[in-house]
Amino acid sequence: MAVSSLVFHCPHGHYPHEHPPNPFSARKLRTRRLRAQIHPPEDYRLSWADELKRSPNGPVPREKLEEDDDDDFFQSSVDRRAVDNVRMLIVDAVQHAQAGHPGMALGMADVAYHLYRHVMRYNPENPRWFNRDRFVLSAGHGCLLQYVCLHLAGFESVQLEDLKRLCKLGSRTPGHPENAVTAGVEVTTGPLGQGVANAVGLALAEAHLAARFNKPDAVLVDHRTYCIMGDGDAMEGISNEAASLAAHWKLNKLTLIYDDNHNTIDGDTNLAFSEDVSARFEALGWNTITVDNIHQKLEPFKDAIRCAHNETGRPTFIKAWLSQKEGTYKAHHGTFEEDDVKRMKRMVKWEDRQPFHVIPLVYREMQRKKEHGGDLEKKWNSILRYYENKYKDEAREFKVLLDGGLPSGWEASLPKWSTSDPVDATRGYSARCLNALVKVLPGLIGGSADLASSNKVYLEGYDDFRLPASPWGRNIRYGVREHAMAGISNGIALHGSGLIPFAATFLTFADYMKNSIRLSALSHAGVVYVFTHDSIGLGEDGPTHQPVEQLAGLRAIPRMLVFRPADGNEIAGAYMAAIANRTVPSAMALSRQKVAANLEGSSASDVARGGYVISDNSGDGVREIILIGTGSELCLCEGSAGALRNEGRRVRVVSLVCWRLFDVQPREYKESVLPPRAKKRVSVEAGSPIGWREYVGEEGIVHGVDDFGCSGAYLDAFRKYGFTEENITRIARSLIDQK
């Protein structure tokens, strides 16, 4: 590591200069400054005298507080008392709300307090400061612990009143952490294992951007990711997938802390879990450390953190084994009996204090950390100004990322197609869009779950993301790990650095990823999911690979934009809408079989409306039927419409490329596309019919697939299930002829 990097990581290091300062002089000055910050003056030490008399470990003699050379003892005494306060706030909040999961929160109080007070770099005045350390609570049921730490650390988002409103409707302290609700929460967690994958994504984003932008004399990207996981996280498969990738990628700035308390909802973990988790992580390639009895002595945990910081080639896994000493309570969820509360208060000499009491000196202790965070941000801003002056091109790109990652006029890069262009599958048109976008979007990054060549998502001319060879690479190789891919992509999207992740696989495997996709929508993560082989039209691989119900499931996810484009024009329009909507995830459902590059009447710009008219020969007359299609079936609708028009029928064809975007259009527009008087409608989509009734009405016909599909050439599969121009024409005629 360069000398300047060491200087900048230090809280009181020098600003960058053309010629870095003498490292020995810098170290000496840094030591003096650190001592001034870490070792408080005597009057501050003495102000703790009365409070430390209440310590469960026995009162601290006044002479010990007056000894100037025993600062470690003083700080340890203060930290223990602050942790007592953290635990009592947890107890008070649970009792007041009559809800919550206090077990994990109580057990990891020492660890979380130490991270917030002594380890992590952040600024409560600006929770989104770019170069902050990231903290993820994968064991999200223990959210009360994070809320208490955020409150004590000075985050405006969690006041005492918020702790009193735990789990209440509309509160900023919901039952699991939500990044869109509580400032200071990086990612939304709750479904176990997800946070581990998110943390890997956050660490990947840091490593990638550091490689692209850091200079020997100006380090802009230098932060760490800390994650607390529990036994449930260790059991979920997604955590193992993500941990495997983290080790493969050598994400050394990732520290995972395992709350090994042998307790789940149903009872002791030995009911269903007997593996050596540390040995598993070691086998994956992690630096593994075990810390015993952290309630009795935290120094080994501090040593473990220092070891993690010194590690240069591996992520670190710290197993924190919690001793079952008196004062550690097993309570995964629920409230405490009154006798338990009285006993806990008696142990820490809290009997005379009202609920939600905070020792004023704890606020003052954390204020010092808050001021330190403000100084860190000011110094980082100074480095950024220096960087802007010396590295103008890189600084311009970095600022675009920090502003959201969308440079002016990026949409113009998307290709345009004409009717004379050769036919291709929509996955092929998608490849051209991605490779055009990557040249203008500095944050576009992503990959596939071992299907890059099939999904057509490889970014040509760009390296793979690999450490140490090419961490600047923008192609991510996930291997066969669909679920971790989605969870990691959420972490990348929520890093707050303008990175735009895409994640690709076959549409049928969206089910492997569904919970992560759902969390994309819940946490406002703008991941672009690229799903190819989108229907029974994929053919020979048969029912196991033919997605029938997946579109219905994805469309049911709130906020999710699901696009099923029909040609090159609609692909371009879908990417335009997906990239522009940075706070919602999008899914592209793309074909394996070839379709026209430019279906006459299709429009890239109209995709933003979700649905629009492709063709209509009705003129001023009343149309007899409306054919509604998506994807490769839209051309079947258009072909059928041509046959019907040759018979003198008045037919409208509508592309319903994205239901959700269409649903939010003004009523007048929706009725102009699907007029209420035109009740004879046919929907055509080679997937589940669920949901289509809303658009065809009670008198319309939904033509879909009620079975799992079949193995055979795609045209044979389409014929078997009636997806031919002739059959669509027959269905339309029968509906028109009905009285």
TAMO-V813722 format. One record per residue. N is the residue number from 0. RES is the residue in three letters. PHI is phi as a letter, one per 20 degrees, with the letter a starting at -180 (none if undefined). NEAR is the number of other C-alpha atoms within 10 Angstrom. Layout:
BEGIN
N&RES&PHI&NEAR / N&RES&PHI&NEAR
END
This chain:
BEGIN
0&MET&none&7 / 1&ALA&f&9 / 2&VAL&g&14 / 3&SER&f&24 / 4&SER&f&19 / 5&LEU&f&13 / 6&VAL&f&21 / 7&PHE&f&22 / 8&HIS&f&15 / 9&CYS&f&15 / 10&PRO&f&17 / 11&HIS&c&21 / 12&GLY&f&21 / 13&HIS&e&18 / 14&TYR&f&17 / 15&PRO&f&22 / 16&HIS&c&12 / 17&GLU&g&9 / 18&HIS&d&8 / 19&PRO&g&15 / 20&PRO&f&16 / 21&ASN&g&10 / 22&PRO&f&13 / 23&PHE&f&9 / 24&SER&f&10 / 25&ALA&f&16 / 26&ARG&f&17 / 27&LYS&f&11 / 28&LEU&f&15 / 29&ARG&f&18 / 30&THR&f&15 / 31&ARG&f&11 / 32&ARG&f&15 / 33&LEU&f&15 / 34&ARG&f&12 / 35&ALA&f&11 / 36&GLN&e&15 / 37&ILE&f&14 / 38&HIS&e&18 / 39&PRO&f&16 / 40&PRO&f&13 / 41&GLU&f&12 / 42&ASP&f&10 / 43&TYR&f&14 / 44&ARG&f&20 / 45&LEU&f&16 / 46&SER&f&12 / 47&TRP&e&19 / 48&ALA&g&16 / 49&ASP&f&12 / 50&GLU&f&16 / 51&LEU&f&22 / 52&LYS&f&15 / 53&ARG&e&16 / 54&SER&g&18 / 55&PRO&f&14 / 56&ASN&e&13 / 57&GLY&o&9 / 58&PRO&f&14 / 59&VAL&e&19 / 60&PRO&g&11 / 61&ARG&g&15 / 62&GLU&f&9 / 63&LYS&f&16 / 64&LEU&f&23 / 65&GLU&e&16 / 66&GLU&f&13 / 67&ASP&f&14 / 68&ASP&e&11 / 69&ASP&c&12 / 70&ASP&f&19 / 71&ASP&f&11 / 72&PHE&f&14 / 73&PHE&f&21 / 74&GLN&f&15 / 75&SER&f&14 / 76&SER&f&18 / 77&VAL&f&20 / 78&ASP&f&20 / 79&ARG&f&22 / 80&ARG&f&22 / 81&ALA&f&25 / 82&VAL&f&22 / 83&ASP&g&23 / 84&ASN&f&22 / 85&VAL&g&26 / 86&ARG&f&24 / 87&MET&f&22 / 88&LEU&f&23 / 89&ILE&f&26 / 90&VAL&f&25 / 91&ASP&f&20 / 92&ALA&f&26 / 93&VAL&f&24 / 94&GLN&f&20 / 95&HIS&f&17 / 96&ALA&e&15 / 97&GLN&l&13 / 98&ALA&a&17 / 99&GLY&p&27 / 100&HIS&c&22 / 101&PRO&f&27 / 102&GLY&g&24 / 103&MET&f&27 / 104&ALA&f&26 / 105&LEU&f&26 / 106&GLY&f&27 / 107&MET&d&26 / 108&ALA&f&24 / 109&ASP&g&23 / 110&VAL&f&20 / 111&ALA&f&22 / 112&TYR&f&23 / 113&HIS&f&20 / 114&LEU&f&17 / 115&TYR&f&19 / 116&ARG&e&21 / 117&HIS&c&14 / 118&VAL&d&16 / 119&MET&f&19 / 120&ARG&d&24 / 121&TYR&a&26 / 122&ASN&c&25 / 123&PRO&g&23 / 124&GLU&f&15 / 125&ASN&b&16 / 126&PRO&g&16 / 127&ARG&d&16 / 128&TRP&g&18 / 129&PHE&f&19 / 130&ASN&e&20 / 131&ARG&f&21 / 132&ASP&f&20 / 133&ARG&d&23 / 134&PHE&c&24 / 135&VAL&c&27 / 136&LEU&d&30 / 137&SER&f&31 / 138&ALA&f&28 / 139&GLY&f&30 / 140&HIS&f&24 / 141&GLY&e&29 / 142&CYS&g&27 / 143&LEU&g&30 / 144&LEU&f&26 / 145&GLN&f&24 / 146&TYR&f&27 / 147&VAL&f&26 / 148&CYS&f&23 / 149&LEU&f&22 / 150&HIS&f&20 / 151&LEU&f&26 / 152&ALA&f&25 / 153&GLY&n&18 / 154&PHE&f&20 / 155&GLU&f&15 / 156&SER&f&18 / 157&VAL&c&23 / 158&GLN&e&18 / 159&LEU&g&16 / 160&GLU&f&12 / 161&ASP&f&19 / 162&LEU&f&25 / 163&LYS&f&20 / 164&ARG&d&19 / 165&LEU&g&24 / 166&CYS&m&21 / 167&LYS&e&14 / 168&LEU&g&9 / 169&GLY&n&10 / 170&SER&f&17 / 171&ARG&e&23 / 172&THR&c&27 / 173&PRO&f&21 / 174&GLY&f&19 / 175&HIS&b&21 / 176&PRO&f&28 / 177&GLU&c&22 / 178&ASN&f&17 / 179&ALA&e&15 / 180&VAL&d&16 / 181&THR&c&21 / 182&ALA&f&18 / 183&GLY&o&26 / 184&VAL&e&22 / 185&GLU&f&26 / 186&VAL&c&33 / 187&THR&e&29 / 188&THR&c&26 / 189&GLY&r&21 / 190&PRO&f&18 / 191&LEU&f&22 / 192&GLY&n&28 / 193&GLN&f&34 / 194&GLY&f&32 / 195&VAL&f&33 / 196&ALA&f&31 / 197&ASN&g&34 / 198&ALA&f&35 / 199&VAL&f&34 / 200&GLY&f&30 / 201&LEU&f&32 / 202&ALA&f&28 / 203&LEU&f&29 / 204&ALA&g&25 / 205&GLU&f&26 / 206&ALA&f&26 / 207&HIS&f&21 / 208&LEU&f&20 / 209&ALA&f&18 / 210&ALA&f&16 / 211&ARG&f&16 / 212&PHE&d&18 / 213&ASN&f&16 / 214&LYS&c&16 / 215&PRO&g&12 / 216&ASP&d&20 / 217&ALA&b&22 / 218&VAL&d&21 / 219&LEU&e&21 / 220&VAL&d&21 / 221&ASP&b&18 / 222&HIS&b&20 / 223&ARG&d&23 / 224&THR&c&23 / 225&TYR&d&23 / 226&CYS&c&22 / 227&ILE&d&25 / 228&MET&c&26 / 229&GLY&c&25 / 230&ASP&f&20 / 231&GLY&f&21 / 232&ASP&f&24 / 233&ALA&f&20 / 234&MET&f&17 / 235&GLU&f&14 / 236&GLY&f&16 / 237&ILE&f&28 / 238&SER&f&26 / 239&ASN&f&21 / 240&GLU&g&22 / 241&ALA&f&28 / 242&ALA&f&26 / 243&SER&f&20 / 244&LEU&f&23 / 245&ALA&g&27 / 246&ALA&f&23 / 247&HIS&f&17 / 248&TRP&e&22 / 249&LYS&l&21 / 250&LEU&e&29 / 251&ASN&f&25 / 252&LYS&e&27 / 253&LEU&d&29 / 254&THR&c&28 / 255&LEU&d&25 / 256&ILE&d&23 / 257&TYR&e&23 / 258&ASP&e&24 / 259&ASP&e&22 / 260&ASN&d&20 / 261&HIS&l&18 / 262&ASN&c&20 / 263&THR&c&18 / 264&ILE&g&10 / 265&ASP&f&9 / 266&GLY&q&11 / 267&ASP&f&12 / 268&THR&f&17 / 269&ASN&f&11 / 270&LEU&f&11 / 271&ALA&b&10 / 272&PHE&b&14 / 273&SER&c&9 / 274&GLU&f&11 / 275&ASP&e&8 / 276&VAL&f&18 / 277&SER&f&18 / 278&ALA&f&12 / 279&ARG&f&15 / 280&PHE&f&19 / 281&GLU&f&15 / 282&ALA&f&13 / 283&LEU&f&17 / 284&GLY&o&21 / 285&TRP&e&27 / 286&ASN&f&21 / 287&THR&d&23 / 288&ILE&c&20 / 289&THR&d&15 / 290&VAL&c&18 / 291&ASP&e&15 / 292&ASN&l&15 / 293&ILE&f&20 / 294&HIS&f&20 / 295&GLN&e&12 / 296&LYS&b&14 / 297&LEU&e&19 / 298&GLU&g&12 / 299&PRO&f&16 / 300&PHE&f&23 / 301&LYS&f&18 / 302&ASP&f&13 / 303&ALA&f&22 / 304&ILE&f&20 / 305&ARG&f&12 / 306&CYS&f&14 / 307&ALA&f&23 / 308&HIS&f&16 / 309&ASN&e&11 / 310&GLU&f&16 / 311&THR&d&12 / 312&GLY&c&18 / 313&ARG&b&21 / 314&PRO&f&27 / 315&THR&d&29 / 316&PHE&d&25 / 317&ILE&d&23 / 318&LYS&e&22 / 319&ALA&e&23 / 320&TRP&e&18 / 321&LEU&e&19 / 322&SER&f&16 / 323&GLN&e&13 / 324&LYS&f&10 / 325&GLU&f&8 / 326&GLY&o&16 / 327&THR&d&16 / 328&TYR&d&16 / 329&LYS&e&16 / 330&ALA&b&19 / 331&HIS&g&20 / 332&HIS&b&17 / 333&GLY&o&14 / 334&THR&d&22 / 335&PHE&d&18 / 336&GLU&f&9 / 337&GLU&g&10 / 338&ASP&f&9 / 339&ASP&f&14 / 340&VAL&f&17 / 341&LYS&f&13 / 342&ARG&f&14 / 343&MET&f&21 / 344&LYS&f&17 / 345&ARG&f&13 / 346&MET&f&17 / 347&VAL&d&18 / 348&LYS&l&16 / 349&TRP&d&18 / 350&GLU&f&14 / 351&ASP&e&8 / 352&ARG&d&10 / 353&GLN&f&9 / 354&PRO&g&16 / 355&PHE&m&19 / 356&HIS&f&14 / 357&VAL&c&17 / 358&ILE&f&13 / 359&PRO&g&8 / 360&LEU&f&15 / 361&VAL&f&19 / 362&TYR&g&16 / 363&ARG&f&14 / 364&GLU&f&19 / 365&MET&f&20 / 366&GLN&f&17 / 367&ARG&f&15 / 368&LYS&f&25 / 369&LYS&f&22 / 370&GLU&f&13 / 371&HIS&f&18 / 372&GLY&f&22 / 373&GLY&f&18 / 374&ASP&f&15 / 375&LEU&g&24 / 376&GLU&f&20 / 377&LYS&f&12 / 378&LYS&f&19 / 379&TRP&f&21 / 380&ASN&f&15 / 381&SER&f&14 / 382&ILE&f&20 / 383&LEU&f&20 / 384&ARG&f&13 / 385&TYR&f&19 / 386&TYR&f&22 / 387&GLU&f&16 / 388&ASN&f&10 / 389&LYS&e&13 / 390&TYR&c&15 / 391&LYS&f&12 / 392&ASP&f&11 / 393&GLU&f&15 / 394&ALA&f&18 / 395&ARG&f&11 / 396&GLU&f&17 / 397&PHE&f&22 / 398&LYS&f&16 / 399&VAL&g&19 / 400&LEU&f&20 / 401&LEU&f&15 / 402&ASP&e&13 / 403&GLY&p&15 / 404&GLY&n&24 / 405&LEU&d&22 / 406&PRO&f&15 / 407&SER&g&9 / 408&GLY&m&8 / 409&TRP&g&17 / 410&GLU&f&20 / 411&ALA&f&12 / 412&SER&f&17 / 413&LEU&f&20 / 414&PRO&f&18 / 415&LYS&c&16 / 416&TRP&c&17 / 417&SER&d&13 / 418&THR&f&11 / 419&SER&e&9 / 420&ASP&f&12 / 421&PRO&f&12 / 422&VAL&f&17 / 423&ASP&b&17 / 424&ALA&f&21 / 425&THR&f&32 / 426&ARG&f&29 / 427&GLY&f&23 / 428&TYR&f&23 / 429&SER&f&27 / 430&ALA&g&18 / 431&ARG&f&18 / 432&CYS&f&23 / 433&LEU&f&24 / 434&ASN&f&20 / 435&ALA&e&19 / 436&LEU&f&23 / 437&VAL&f&17 / 438&LYS&f&13 / 439&VAL&d&19 / 440&LEU&d&23 / 441&PRO&f&19 / 442&GLY&d&25 / 443&LEU&f&23 / 444&ILE&b&24 / 445&GLY&r&28 / 446&GLY&a&29 / 447&SER&c&29 / 448&ALA&e&22 / 449&ASP&m&17 / 450&LEU&c&19 / 451&ALA&g&20 / 452&SER&f&9 / 453&SER&e&17 / 454&ASN&f&26 / 455&LYS&m&22 / 456&VAL&c&26 / 457&TYR&f&23 / 458&LEU&e&25 / 459&GLU&f&13 / 460&GLY&n&10 / 461&TYR&d&15 / 462&ASP&f&16 / 463&ASP&f&19 / 464&PHE&f&22 / 465&ARG&b&21 / 466&LEU&d&19 / 467&PRO&e&13 / 468&ALA&f&10 / 469&SER&b&15 / 470&PRO&f&23 / 471&TRP&f&21 / 472&GLY&f&21 / 473&ARG&d&25 / 474&ASN&d&24 / 475&ILE&d&24 / 476&ARG&e&21 / 477&TYR&e&24 / 478&GLY&m&16 / 479&VAL&e&14 / 480&ARG&b&22 / 481&GLU&g&26 / 482&HIS&f&27 / 483&ALA&f&32 / 484&MET&g&31 / 485&ALA&f&36 / 486&GLY&f&29 / 487&ILE&f&32 / 488&SER&f&35 / 489&ASN&f&36 / 490&GLY&f&30 / 491&ILE&f&30 / 492&ALA&f&30 / 493&LEU&e&28 / 494&HIS&f&24 / 495&GLY&m&20 / 496&SER&d&23 / 497&GLY&n&23 / 498&LEU&f&26 / 499&ILE&d&26 / 500&PRO&e&26 / 501&PHE&c&28 / 502&ALA&c&27 / 503&ALA&c&29 / 504&THR&a&27 / 505&PHE&f&25 / 506&LEU&g&26 / 507&THR&f&21 / 508&PHE&e&20 / 509&ALA&g&25 / 510&ASP&f&17 / 511&TYR&f&15 / 512&MET&d&18 / 513&LYS&g&18 / 514&ASN&f&15 / 515&SER&f&26 / 516&ILE&f&27 / 517&ARG&g&18 / 518&LEU&f&22 / 519&SER&g&30 / 520&ALA&f&21 / 521&LEU&f&22 / 522&SER&e&23 / 523&HIS&l&22 / 524&ALA&e&28 / 525&GLY&e&27 / 526&VAL&f&31 / 527&VAL&d&27 / 528&TYR&e&26 / 529&VAL&d&25 / 530&PHE&d&23 / 531&THR&d&28 / 532&HIS&l&25 / 533&ASP&e&29 / 534&SER&a&33 / 535&ILE&f&30 / 536&GLY&f&27 / 537&LEU&f&24 / 538&GLY&n&23 / 539&GLU&f&16 / 540&ASP&f&14 / 541&GLY&n&19 / 542&PRO&g&19 / 543&THR&f&12 / 544&HIS&d&22 / 545&GLN&e&26 / 546&PRO&f&27 / 547&VAL&d&25 / 548&GLU&e&20 / 549&GLN&f&21 / 550&LEU&f&24 / 551&ALA&f&16 / 552&GLY&f&15 / 553&LEU&f&19 / 554&ARG&f&18 / 555&ALA&f&14 / 556&ILE&f&17 / 557&PRO&g&12 / 558&ARG&m&18 / 559&MET&f&24 / 560&LEU&e&24 / 561&VAL&d&26 / 562&PHE&d&31 / 563&ARG&c&27 / 564&PRO&f&32 / 565&ALA&d&29 / 566&ASP&b&33 / 567&GLY&f&32 / 568&ASN&g&28 / 569&GLU&f&29 / 570&ILE&f&34 / 571&ALA&g&27 / 572&GLY&f&24 / 573&ALA&f&30 / 574&TYR&f&25 / 575&MET&f&21 / 576&ALA&f&22 / 577&ALA&f&24 / 578&ILE&f&23 / 579&ALA&f&14 / 580&ASN&e&16 / 581&ARG&f&20 / 582&THR&d&19 / 583&VAL&c&21 / 584&PRO&f&28 / 585&SER&c&29 / 586&ALA&c&28 / 587&MET&d&26 / 588&ALA&d&27 / 589&LEU&c&29 / 590&SER&e&29 / 591&ARG&e&23 / 592&GLN&f&20 / 593&LYS&e&15 / 594&VAL&c&22 / 595&ALA&f&22 / 596&ALA&f&26 / 597&ASN&c&21 / 598&LEU&f&20 / 599&GLU&g&15 / 600&GLY&o&15 / 601&SER&f&23 / 602&SER&b&21 / 603&ALA&f&21 / 604&SER&f&14 / 605&ASP&f&17 / 606&VAL&g&27 / 607&ALA&f&21 / 608&ARG&e&21 / 609&GLY&n&24 / 610&GLY&b&26 / 611&TYR&a&24 / 612&VAL&e&19 / 613&ILE&e&19 / 614&SER&b&17 / 615&ASP&a&16 / 616&ASN&d&16 / 617&SER&f&15 / 618&GLY&l&8 / 619&ASP&e&6 / 620&GLY&e&8 / 621&VAL&e&11 / 622&ARG&f&19 / 623&GLU&e&19 / 624&ILE&b&24 / 625&ILE&d&27 / 626&LEU&d&26 / 627&ILE&d&29 / 628&GLY&b&27 / 629&THR&c&25 / 630&GLY&l&27 / 631&SER&f&27 / 632&GLU&e&24 / 633&LEU&f&28 / 634&CYS&f&22 / 635&LEU&f&23 / 636&CYS&f&30 / 637&GLU&f&25 / 638&GLY&f&18 / 639&SER&f&24 / 640&ALA&g&27 / 641&GLY&f&18 / 642&ALA&f&15 / 643&LEU&f&18 / 644&ARG&f&16 / 645&ASN&f&10 / 646&GLU&e&9 / 647&GLY&n&10 / 648&ARG&e&18 / 649&ARG&e&19 / 650&VAL&c&24 / 651&ARG&d&25 / 652&VAL&d&27 / 653&VAL&c&25 / 654&SER&e&32 / 655&LEU&d&28 / 656&VAL&f&30 / 657&CYS&b&24 / 658&TRP&g&20 / 659&ARG&f&20 / 660&LEU&f&20 / 661&PHE&f&20 / 662&ASP&f&13 / 663&VAL&e&11 / 664&GLN&f&15 / 665&PRO&g&10 / 666&ARG&g&10 / 667&GLU&f&10 / 668&TYR&f&14 / 669&LYS&g&18 / 670&GLU&f&13 / 671&SER&f&11 / 672&VAL&e&19 / 673&LEU&c&21 / 674&PRO&f&13 / 675&PRO&g&11 / 676&ARG&f&9 / 677&ALA&e&18 / 678&LYS&e&17 / 679&LYS&e&21 / 680&ARG&c&26 / 681&VAL&c&27 / 682&SER&e&27 / 683&VAL&c&26 / 684&GLU&b&25 / 685&ALA&e&26 / 686&GLY&b&24 / 687&SER&g&22 / 688&PRO&f&20 / 689&ILE&f&15 / 690&GLY&o&15 / 691&TRP&f&21 / 692&ARG&g&15 / 693&GLU&f&9 / 694&TYR&e&16 / 695&VAL&e&21 / 696&GLY&m&16 / 697&GLU&f&12 / 698&GLU&e&13 / 699&GLY&e&22 / 700&ILE&c&20 / 701&VAL&d&22 / 702&HIS&d&21 / 703&GLY&b&19 / 704&VAL&c&21 / 705&ASP&e&14 / 706&ASP&d&12 / 707&PHE&e&16 / 708&GLY&n&24 / 709&CYS&b&22 / 710&SER&e&17 / 711&GLY&r&18 / 712&ALA&g&15 / 713&TYR&f&20 / 714&LEU&f&15 / 715&ASP&f&16 / 716&ALA&f&20 / 717&PHE&f&21 / 718&ARG&f&13 / 719&LYS&g&13 / 720&TYR&d&18 / 721&GLY&n&18 / 722&PHE&d&23 / 723&THR&c&19 / 724&GLU&g&20 / 725&GLU&f&15 / 726&ASN&f&15 / 727&ILE&f&22 / 728&THR&f&20 / 729&ARG&f&14 / 730&ILE&f&16 / 731&ALA&f&25 / 732&ARG&g&15 / 733&SER&f&10 / 734&LEU&f&18 / 735&ILE&f&14 / 736&ASP&f&8 / 737&GLN&f&7 / 738&LYS&e&4
END
